[in-house]
Amino acid sequence: MTPDRAGDVQQWRDPKRYLWLLALAVPTLPFQAGGLAAVTGADAMWWWGPVFAFVLLPLLDQATGSDGENPPEAVMKRLEADRYYRWCTYLYLPLQFAALIWACERWSSGTLSVVSALGLAATTGVVAGVAINTAHELGHKRERLERQLSRLALAQTGYGHFYVEHNHGHHVRVATAEDPASSRMGESFWRFLPRTVVGSVRSAWRLESRRLERRGRRTWGRHNDVLTAWALTVALFAGLSLAFGPVVLPYLLLQAVIGFCLLETVNYLEHYGLLRRRRPDGRYERVSPRHSWNSNHVVSNLFLFQLQRHSDHHANPLRRYQTLRHFDEAPQLPSGYASMIVVAWFPPLWRRIMDPRLMAHLGGDLTKANIHPSASTAPAGAVERA
């Protein structure tokens, strides 16, 4: 490295440093919805969360485009150690729960129509879904505080088992037929959803049971991380129901379902059709960038703590979001997650867009794809036509 280049590296500053704070706009969506409804007098504004996530963000993604630049390797250690970035994730939680409490107050007030209350539940569900992403970022870290905050963030959706299954199940089996969170070519999102929800619960329970057995502890006890996570959700929902009345419980359940369905939609698009091959010794090849779909669309990455640079995350799970890198060999989504989530809900559109991209990534070789069983037995060419 020349002296001038060394000086450039020392002077390097993250151009997005303060833009990461934009992610904290997400947990304020219920407040935004209430404010917009009050200012405009339009009850439709209570549905602001889905509009923000699936209309505004895709438009902004298209307007701002992609950024495939990586931080210089020489600054990675300094960038990882900068605690400012951790506080960007920590602050999501107090805003998340403030919004949830405020939503319960609105639901219990008797001033909202059913349609408005459902809109607020959908908006709160968007907050809950992105909270799982925040929990994902925190849950991969070694610091005890971050792992505890991860479990707390998951309480709103009742998806606390994700903490166990994602770290110890999905990251081991990703892009294989054994992974309930890796979608298969020819498998629609609506077929994937029950498979991944049920499969993830079963996997988390098996993993935790084995961990406790190795340590000589009872499965049904306070050391079971799955049970304690679910207990936290029960305590949260019970406390809110006692404070605001049982009228809030249906809305709490609805926003939780919306939240974890958003997570599972993201799971669907992150590894669609990608497959790790078995080595001669029977083990799977090491995870590489080509086993995850990536997107460098700027706006979605800012609001999701760069979750879309998923290839580097799987290769280096402990790497913090501000240092995740783009790899040229990673398959690229045509847009950011905010757009692709909506596309995934419409299987014919998804297949029309994604199957050709998958086949191009695989060099046209279907044997390299993770194919849904019904598609693998279809006549030649049926996968492409479906």
Secondary structure, DSSP 8 states (H G I E B T S, - for coil): --HHHHHHHHH---TTTTGGGGGGGGGGHHHHHHHHHHHH--GGGGGHHHHIIIIIHHHHHHHH-B------GGGHHHHHH-THHHHHHHTHHHHHHHHHHHHHHHHHHS-S-HHHHHHHHHHHHHHHHHHHHHHHHHHTSSSHHHHHHHHHHHGGGT-TTHHHHIIIIIHHHTTSTT-TTS--BT--HHHHHHHHHHHHHHHHHHHHHHHHHHTT--SSSTT-HHHHHHHHHHHHHHHHHHHH-GGGHHHHHHHHHHHHHHHHHHHHHHSTTB---B-TTS-B----GGGS-B--BHHHHHHTTTTT-HHHHHH-TTS-GGG----TTS-B-SS-HHHHHHHHTSHHHHHHHHHHHHHHHTTT-GGGB-B-HHHHTS-TTHHHH-
